[in-house]
């Protein structure tokens, strides 16, 4: 079952990071893997409660989507935190951080095609580490979700 989950996440990332050159992946299908797991399914009760709620007088500020560079920084921080918590071996953390630094450099250079390629390699390495048992399920889930989010952010730029 874990192997199927790894394959599903890698496939989702691959679809999300595929370029706009006619390859599969230029649609929103990759968002299904992350948003379906994160958002609760509305029930009739919650829909009714939301519909009957009194609107506030001040509008909430619009949230902008995080930029790819911000997401790279967040992923690197996550890797560092997982190493400090003992959920990732130090050597594995250094390898993942190195790959994320490369993605970040490509983003900073404005070369999103190369950044997508580097991110695809990061996702492949992460999946390999999971299969080898060097990355636990929880750490893998956090990093793969962040990877998918970053891939989607690079897709829209």
PASEBA-1860 file (N, C-alpha, C; in nm, 3 decimals):
! residues 157
1> XXXXXXXX> 0.082/-0.119/0.000/0.000/0.000/0.000/0.087/0.126/0.000 ~ 0.196/0.125/0.075/0.285/0.239/0.080/0.348/0.264/-0.057 ~ 0.385/0.160/-0.127/0.442/0.174/-0.260/0.345/0.241/-0.355 ~ 0.218/0.209/-0.345/0.117/0.272/-0.429/0.105/0.419/-0.395 ~ 0.113/0.455/-0.267/0.106/0.595/-0.227/0.225/0.672/-0.281 ~ 0.343/0.612/-0.274/0.464/0.676/-0.326/0.448/0.699/-0.476 ~ 0.402/0.598/-0.547/0.384/0.610/-0.691/0.281/0.718/-0.725 ~ 0.174/0.726/-0.647/0.070/0.825/-0.670/0.123/0.966/-0.650
9> XXXXXXXX> 0.199/0.988/-0.543/0.253/1.121/-0.517/0.355/1.159/-0.624 ~ 0.443/1.067/-0.660/0.543/1.096/-0.763/0.472/1.127/-0.895 ~ 0.370/1.051/-0.927/0.295/1.076/-1.051/0.230/1.213/-1.046 ~ 0.175/1.250/-0.931/0.113/1.381/-0.916/0.213/1.493/-0.934 ~ 0.331/1.476/-0.877/0.435/1.578/-0.891/0.480/1.585/-1.036 ~ 0.497/1.470/-1.099/0.540/1.468/-1.239/0.438/1.540/-1.326 ~ 0.310/1.516/-1.301/0.206/1.583/-1.378/0.210/1.733/-1.352 ~ 0.231/1.771/-1.226/0.229/1.913/-1.191/0.349/1.988/-1.247
17> XXXXXXXX> 0.464/1.925/-1.256/0.583/1.997/-1.301/0.605/1.985/-1.451 ~ 0.525/1.909/-1.520/0.541/1.899/-1.666/0.519/2.035/-1.728 ~ 0.597/2.069/-1.825/0.590/2.201/-1.887/0.469/2.217/-1.975 ~ 0.455/2.335/-2.029/0.343/2.368/-2.116/0.373/2.335/-2.262 ~ 0.468/2.247/-2.287/0.507/2.216/-2.424/0.429/2.099/-2.481 ~ 0.305/2.082/-2.433/0.221/1.977/-2.486/0.225/1.850/-2.404 ~ 0.310/1.845/-2.305/0.314/1.726/-2.220/0.192/1.727/-2.129 ~ 0.159/1.607/-2.080/0.050/1.599/-1.983/0.090/1.677/-1.861
25> XXXXXXXX> -0.009/1.733/-1.793/0.022/1.799/-1.668/-0.006/1.946/-1.667 ~ -0.062/2.001/-1.772/-0.086/2.143/-1.772/-0.220/2.178/-1.710 ~ -0.287/2.081/-1.654/-0.417/2.107/-1.591/-0.409/2.097/-1.441 ~ -0.524/2.110/-1.376/-0.527/2.113/-1.231/-0.531/1.976/-1.165 ~ -0.510/1.868/-1.239/-0.528/1.734/-1.181/-0.434/1.706/-1.065 ~ -0.316/1.767/-1.063/-0.221/1.742/-0.954/-0.270/1.799/-0.823 ~ -0.358/1.897/-0.829/-0.409/1.957/-0.707/-0.497/1.860/-0.630 ~ -0.551/1.760/-0.695/-0.640/1.665/-0.631/-0.570/1.595/-0.515
33> XXXXXXXX> -0.445/1.554/-0.534/-0.375/1.478/-0.431/-0.358/1.556/-0.303 ~ -0.330/1.686/-0.311/-0.306/1.761/-0.189/-0.433/1.822/-0.133 ~ -0.518/1.878/-0.218/-0.634/1.946/-0.164/-0.738/1.848/-0.114 ~ -0.748/1.733/-0.174/-0.847/1.636/-0.127/-0.814/1.589/0.013 ~ -0.688/1.574/0.043/-0.649/1.528/0.176/-0.656/1.639/0.279 ~ -0.648/1.765/0.237/-0.641/1.875/0.331/-0.776/1.936/0.362 ~ -0.869/1.937/0.270/-0.994/2.006/0.290/-1.103/1.907/0.328 ~ -1.178/1.937/0.435/-1.287/1.848/0.472/-1.401/1.859/0.372
41> XXXXXXXX> -1.471/1.750/0.354/-1.584/1.748/0.263/-1.701/1.816/0.333 ~ -1.763/1.916/0.269/-1.873/1.984/0.334/-1.994/1.892/0.347 ~ -2.056/1.897/0.461/-2.178/1.821/0.483/-2.295/1.917/0.473 ~ -2.416/1.862/0.471/-2.534/1.946/0.463/-2.538/2.042/0.582 ~ -2.497/1.993/0.698/-2.498/2.076/0.819/-2.400/2.193/0.808 ~ -2.279/2.166/0.760/-2.181/2.275/0.750/-2.219/2.374/0.642 ~ -2.279/2.326/0.534/-2.322/2.416/0.427/-2.432/2.506/0.479 ~ -2.526/2.449/0.555/-2.636/2.527/0.612/-2.583/2.629/0.710
49> XXXXXXXX> -2.489/2.589/0.796/-2.431/2.681/0.893/-2.359/2.795/0.823 ~ -2.284/2.764/0.719/-2.211/2.867/0.647/-2.306/2.963/0.577 ~ -2.416/2.910/0.522/-2.510/2.993/0.449/-2.586/3.086/0.542 ~ -2.611/3.043/0.665/-2.688/3.125/0.756/-2.603/3.217/0.841 ~ -2.472/3.205/0.831/-2.384/3.290/0.910/-2.397/3.434/0.864 ~ -2.392/3.527/0.959/-2.401/3.669/0.928/-2.269/3.715/0.870 ~ -2.272/3.779/0.753/-2.147/3.824/0.694/-2.084/3.934/0.780 ~ -1.952/3.936/0.784/-1.884/4.038/0.862/-1.886/4.169/0.785
57> XXXXXXXX> -1.872/4.279/0.857/-1.877/4.409/0.793/-1.745/4.446/0.727 ~ -1.634/4.389/0.774/-1.506/4.419/0.711/-1.460/4.299/0.631 ~ -1.428/4.321/0.506/-1.383/4.207/0.424/-1.247/4.158/0.471 ~ -1.228/4.029/0.460/-1.098/3.973/0.498/-0.997/4.006/0.388 ~ -0.873/4.028/0.428/-0.773/4.062/0.326/-0.750/3.944/0.231 ~ -0.731/3.977/0.106/-0.706/3.873/0.006/-0.567/3.816/0.029 ~ -0.557/3.685/0.024/-0.426/3.621/0.040/-0.370/3.592/-0.097 ~ -0.246/3.632/-0.116/-0.181/3.604/-0.243/-0.117/3.465/-0.234
65> XXXXXXXX> -0.105/3.404/-0.347/-0.041/3.273/-0.352/0.108/3.289/-0.322 ~ 0.165/3.196/-0.246/0.309/3.206/-0.217/0.390/3.195/-0.346 ~ 0.497/3.267/-0.351/0.586/3.264/-0.467/0.675/3.139/-0.458 ~ 0.721/3.089/-0.573/0.807/2.970/-0.572/0.928/2.984/-0.479 ~ 0.993/3.099/-0.479/1.110/3.117/-0.393/1.073/3.100/-0.245 ~ 0.957/3.149/-0.206/0.911/3.134/-0.067/0.885/2.987/-0.035 ~ 0.828/2.915/-0.131/0.799/2.774/-0.109/0.926/2.690/-0.100 ~ 1.027/2.727/-0.178/1.156/2.657/-0.170/1.214/2.678/-0.029
73> XXXXXXXX> 1.208/2.801/0.019/1.259/2.832/0.153/1.182/2.752/0.258 ~ 1.051/2.744/0.245/0.969/2.667/0.340/1.007/2.519/0.337 ~ 1.028/2.465/0.218/1.067/2.324/0.207/1.203/2.299/0.271 ~ 1.297/2.391/0.249/1.430/2.376/0.310/1.419/2.383/0.462 ~ 1.335/2.471/0.512/1.313/2.482/0.656/1.251/2.354/0.710 ~ 1.159/2.296/0.635/1.096/2.170/0.675/1.199/2.059/0.683 ~ 1.286/2.050/0.583/1.392/1.948/0.583/1.479/1.967/0.707 ~ 1.520/2.090/0.735/1.604/2.119/0.851/1.534/2.078/0.981
81> XXXXXXXX> 1.406/2.110/0.991/1.330/2.074/1.110/1.318/1.923/1.127 ~ 1.298/1.852/1.019/1.287/1.706/1.025/1.419/1.644/1.068 ~ 1.530/1.701/1.026/1.662/1.652/1.068/1.679/1.677/1.218 ~ 1.645/1.800/1.262/1.660/1.833/1.404/1.571/1.746/1.492 ~ 1.455/1.707/1.442/1.363/1.622/1.519/1.400/1.474/1.512 ~ 1.498/1.442/1.431/1.539/1.303/1.417/1.454/1.222/1.323 ~ 1.370/1.288/1.245/1.285/1.216/1.149/1.354/1.193/1.015 ~ 1.465/1.262/0.994/1.547/1.242/0.874/1.692/1.229/0.919
89> XXXXXXXX> 1.764/1.132/0.864/1.908/1.127/0.894/1.977/1.253/0.841 ~ 2.079/1.297/0.909/2.150/1.420/0.873/2.200/1.415/0.728 ~ 2.257/1.303/0.688/2.310/1.289/0.551/2.197/1.303/0.448 ~ 2.084/1.243/0.475/1.968/1.251/0.386/1.919/1.395/0.379 ~ 1.914/1.461/0.493/1.872/1.601/0.497/1.964/1.690/0.415 ~ 2.094/1.666/0.424/2.190/1.746/0.345/2.168/1.724/0.195 ~ 2.144/1.600/0.156/2.120/1.569/0.015/1.993/1.638/-0.035 ~ 1.886/1.631/0.042/1.761/1.695/0.001/1.776/1.847/-0.002
97> XXXXXXXX> 1.845/1.902/0.098/1.866/2.046/0.102/1.948/2.093/-0.017 ~ 2.051/2.017/-0.055/2.133/2.052/-0.171/2.047/2.060/-0.297 ~ 1.960/1.963/-0.312/1.873/1.961/-0.431/1.775/2.079/-0.429 ~ 1.724/2.112/-0.311/1.633/2.226/-0.301/1.706/2.358/-0.326 ~ 1.832/2.367/-0.284/1.912/2.486/-0.313/1.925/2.505/-0.464 ~ 1.943/2.396/-0.536/1.953/2.402/-0.682/1.821/2.452/-0.743 ~ 1.709/2.401/-0.691/1.578/2.448/-0.739/1.567/2.598/-0.713 ~ 1.602/2.639/-0.591/1.592/2.780/-0.554/1.680/2.869/-0.641
105> XXXXXXXX> 1.798/2.822/-0.675/1.887/2.900/-0.760/1.828/2.918/-0.899 ~ 1.768/2.812/-0.952/1.705/2.821/-1.085/1.587/2.918/-1.082 ~ 1.510/2.912/-0.973/1.397/3.005/-0.959/1.450/3.149/-0.953 ~ 1.555/3.172/-0.874/1.613/3.306/-0.861/1.667/3.356/-0.995 ~ 1.719/3.266/-1.076/1.771/3.302/-1.208/1.659/3.326/-1.309 ~ 1.534/3.290/-1.271/1.421/3.305/-1.363/1.408/3.192/-1.462 ~ 1.482/3.085/-1.444/1.479/2.970/-1.535/1.384/2.864/-1.479 ~ 1.253/2.887/-1.495/1.155/2.796/-1.437/1.154/2.659/-1.504
113> XXXXXXXX> 1.191/2.652/-1.631/1.198/2.520/-1.695/1.303/2.434/-1.626 ~ 1.420/2.491/-1.601/1.526/2.417/-1.533/1.487/2.391/-1.386 ~ 1.418/2.486/-1.324/1.373/2.468/-1.186/1.275/2.351/-1.178 ~ 1.187/2.339/-1.276/1.092/2.227/-1.278/1.167/2.095/-1.293 ~ 1.268/2.095/-1.379/1.349/1.974/-1.397/1.419/1.936/-1.266 ~ 1.477/2.034/-1.199/1.545/2.009/-1.071/1.444/1.960/-0.966 ~ 1.325/2.017/-0.966/1.223/1.974/-0.870/1.179/1.831/-0.900 ~ 1.168/1.797/-1.026/1.133/1.660/-1.064/1.239/1.562/-1.012
121> XXXXXXXX> 1.366/1.601/-1.022/1.474/1.517/-0.970/1.467/1.507/-0.818 ~ 1.431/1.617/-0.752/1.413/1.616/-0.607/1.302/1.517/-0.569 ~ 1.190/1.523/-0.641/1.077/1.434/-0.613/1.116/1.288/-0.635 ~ 1.192/1.261/-0.741/1.237/1.125/-0.767/1.327/1.075/-0.654 ~ 1.419/1.162/-0.609/1.510/1.125/-0.500/1.431/1.100/-0.372 ~ 1.335/1.185/-0.345/1.252/1.169/-0.225/1.178/1.036/-0.229 ~ 1.124/1.000/-0.344/1.053/0.872/-0.359/1.150/0.754/-0.340 ~ 1.270/0.766/-0.395/1.371/0.662/-0.378/1.405/0.644/-0.230
129> XXXXXXXX> 1.425/0.755/-0.161/1.459/0.750/-0.018/1.346/0.686/0.063 ~ 1.223/0.713/0.024/1.108/0.654/0.094/1.107/0.502/0.070 ~ 1.128/0.461/-0.054/1.130/0.317/-0.085/1.242/0.246/-0.009 ~ 1.356/0.314/0.009/1.470/0.256/0.079/1.453/0.261/0.231 ~ 1.347/0.324/0.279/1.323/0.334/0.422/1.405/0.441/0.492 ~ 1.465/0.532/0.415/1.547/0.638/0.474/1.464/0.761/0.511 ~ 1.341/0.766/0.462/1.248/0.874/0.495/1.119/0.808/0.543 ~ 1.076/0.844/0.662/0.954/0.788/0.718/0.830/0.843/0.649
137> XXXXXXXX> 0.718/0.779/0.677/0.593/0.816/0.612/0.552/0.960/0.643 ~ 0.564/1.002/0.769/0.525/1.138/0.806/0.610/1.242/0.737 ~ 0.742/1.223/0.740/0.833/1.317/0.674/0.808/1.317/0.524 ~ 0.787/1.201/0.469/0.760/1.191/0.326/0.633/1.267/0.290 ~ 0.530/1.251/0.371/0.403/1.320/0.344/0.420/1.471/0.344 ~ 0.492/1.523/0.444/0.516/1.668/0.451/0.594/1.718/0.329 ~ 0.701/1.648/0.298/0.786/1.693/0.187/0.719/1.676/0.051 ~ 0.645/1.570/0.033/0.578/1.551/-0.096/0.466/1.652/-0.115
145> XXXXXXXX> 0.395/1.687/-0.007/0.291/1.790/-0.018/0.354/1.925/-0.053 ~ 0.465/1.958/0.011/0.534/2.083/-0.021/0.588/2.084/-0.163 ~ 0.636/1.969/-0.208/0.687/1.957/-0.344/0.575/1.980/-0.446 ~ 0.460/1.922/-0.420/0.346/1.939/-0.509/0.301/2.085/-0.512 ~ 0.298/2.149/-0.395/0.259/2.289/-0.388/0.357/2.376/-0.467 ~ 0.486/2.349/-0.453/0.587/2.424/-0.526/0.572/2.401/-0.677 ~ 0.548/2.279/-0.716/0.531/2.247/-0.859/0.412/2.324/-0.916 ~ 0.305/2.332/-0.841/0.187/2.405/-0.887/0.215/2.555/-0.896
153> XXXXX> 0.291/2.608/-0.801/0.324/2.751/-0.804/0.412/2.782/-0.926 ~ 0.502/2.693/-0.960/0.587/2.715/-1.077/0.508/2.699/-1.207 ~ 0.404/2.623/-1.203/0.319/2.600/-1.320/0.249/2.731/-1.361 ~ 0.209/2.811/-1.262/0.131/2.930/-1.290/0.218/3.052/-1.322 ~ 0.346/3.040/-1.314/0.435/3.155/-1.338/0.481/3.156/-1.482
END
